[in-house]
Amino acid sequence: MKVLVGLIAAVALGLALALAQNIFAPVAFALFIIAVVWPLQSRLERRISPMLATLSTLVITLVVVSALTYLIIWGLGRVGQWVFANASRFQDMYEQAGIWLEGHGFVLGAVVAEHVNVRSMLRVFQDITSRLQGLTSFLIFTFVYVLLGLLEVPTVESQLQRLSRSTDKRAGLGAFLLAAIADIARKFQKYMVVRTLMSIATGFIVWLFTLAAGLELALAWGALAFALNYIPFIGPFMATLLPTLFALAQLGSWQMALFIFISLNVIQFLTGSYVEPRIAGAALSTSPFLVLFAVFFFAFLWGIAGAFIGVPILIAALTFCAHHPSSRFIADIFSGKMAREGKE
């Protein structure tokens, strides 16, 4: 019965998150941003008034987020212009694919090749770009919450400290919340530092590689690899697939396109699965299965924004579990770390 009730509660929670996307998604992003930028806010408050420090922090954050969003729009715009200018190359490629599929008995493949043409690709680019531009209203709501949240952080902290010093049962709750929230904030900050460093490295390497391989729009590919790397799994996959398709159209060689595809995947694997975990350390170690689930689950609920915020939500949930004795085993199970012999 408990399991059944838990499943029903999980389904109801997921439905509520999906239906109230316009409410919950900005709040989740705002809490994440507040945790990441709070050290900057604290340093500014030592020099200027709290209100001015909050406004300065908000402006800096808005500039960074807007620049990242513009970078994706700019990169996709350059790619879309190239597709339009070289439509004949893609049309020839799709026609040849249809002939080859039909010649090898793949009738459905030929039908797909007939319908997946240059116009459909342009519509995809236009749809993605319009969705990114539609994030404007989402960002407005998010930054309103950020502004109000930054102003309330000292008040909430003082209330939790007072609660932790009380003599009743609520003292444990106050201490638990203070420790868990502080730990979550530290992990969020480290997560963004590591993710930013890896995104810069990935974008730079992809730019150099595509430039050396003779691909056009090398700067756009590097910019997209940098910006999309903030979205686990989905972003690197898109940053790998798009240059491969364009290499096939530009160079006209499936061998070269395959080489580019494999090379870009090796770059993504080395930076994302080898270098990044070693820089992040044990503090951010999480089960890859849960990371993948979180990315696709929240992408299903909230779209592009959910794909980004899914991993931070997972980190916060596991951190809360780790700080409470009754749920610590959940954090241990999904930590992605091997248990040591002799450890209780």
Steps between C-alpha positions, in 0.01 A plus 500: 500500500785740581661429162168557322444827685856606416447429128171690497665793677789498249260500203295780658814703566622455142159602365498808721851597388399464135170688527649779712816534291472879483511513880739225607765529226585869566506434876737204458729706277487795738601287799786352298621844388475638854714215632761552227529881520469541877881518556510795257208661682677459835822659375315796351305558823829559682567802278158639405144497634302171489249634247770628265692174542189303410434710189865470393494122545175478306637708211819292477301177506258628237789599271660155532174309436405730210844459344475121521152501348608739225798277423270205432264712289794647307653158435173345385429809290834466319433131441149573372634762257757252373228238446290748303797609287603139431155346471590318180775301674261372763232425243746292297611322815143411595416383149807278493409363841150419377634323190752302705240395757250400234767307311580299812140415574433768766168629368411682822844658501441641153164639610667671795772641275231648275334683787814601690628768268665840523174677579438271795853570627446873473172466689685314775758781527226763499307310769807468724590867452143614575496286814826657616363846430186399692719457808485878545180488706635204695818695584298803609303296754816321610690821570209649691519198730880537515470865603251425776689188607835676535339758724345230720804272541631676818152491654450131428849419628443689826165323551659159446781585741245607760310177440817293544566666839152428633450240772214305345493237224530764230866561589603189309299612197665842499850353524417246229372766259795733563756226436320352199434835328860616554629171356266524201616856430866391508428212263307724262788747490753225436273344238479824305874569527586153373232509231619841379865391484408185309271696267780745418743214438249308288406804291865591440599145399195460273579834334862395436399156375229619260733771375776244436252263335402770251141538615332832439349685799775373731442791739126426512568132576735597781248748642220242488721235660583744780142612566330162454749326729309650795217256419623147586462226237256690274728799441818304413297268276360793302844664486633175349217409264457837327864539380491139378197563279654818366830326434313245292333777299809720464771240440283241326686213666337269751846380607601855596164558669544179699851609599367836621216332688736259679753775575238734646362219715850423625541868593166502681581174678844611617378835634164385637568146622871504584631848578186652656442230767863531611472876534161484671618236745289290733281794607303492175518128426157373402367189335517547118166318476332758724671788319367378166154445650497848656600667172232329290232508771525875558547562127169319453339716769654842429673482160844655449498661843422167663786325320740746664351514849443123531850418627507782762161381630642148525807630686277689745275197561794266568665759725185529711493121525868491603442742788218303661578170677182327385566570130880500489500152346323640189783749442755223553331265253479762224831673569672315216784401736614148588451402863819448700559173676443517871304825485175495693 
